Amino acid sequence: MSAIRHIRTNVFKVNQTGFASLAGVTQATVSRWEAGGSPSLDEMQAIRKAAAERGIEWNDAWFFEVPSETAA
């Protein structure tokens, strides 16, 4: 599982379209990230901000690796 897919499915619990909306990108961009691309710093900041606005506890390490308990 990619780091972005982990964030989308386990942290925000939304589909690609919903995640795209909160990150300010297109669904195709989210798909590209999940296939191995990386969000820009501005996009990471938008994701971090969306988590804060929703009261989600955030860890920047999630951008770089999937936590071991969900890596399978």
Secondary structure, 3 states (H helix, E strand, C coil): CCHHHHHHHHHHCCCHHHHHHHHCCCHHHHHHHHCCCCCCHHHHHHHHHHHHHCCCCCCHHHHCCCCHHHCC
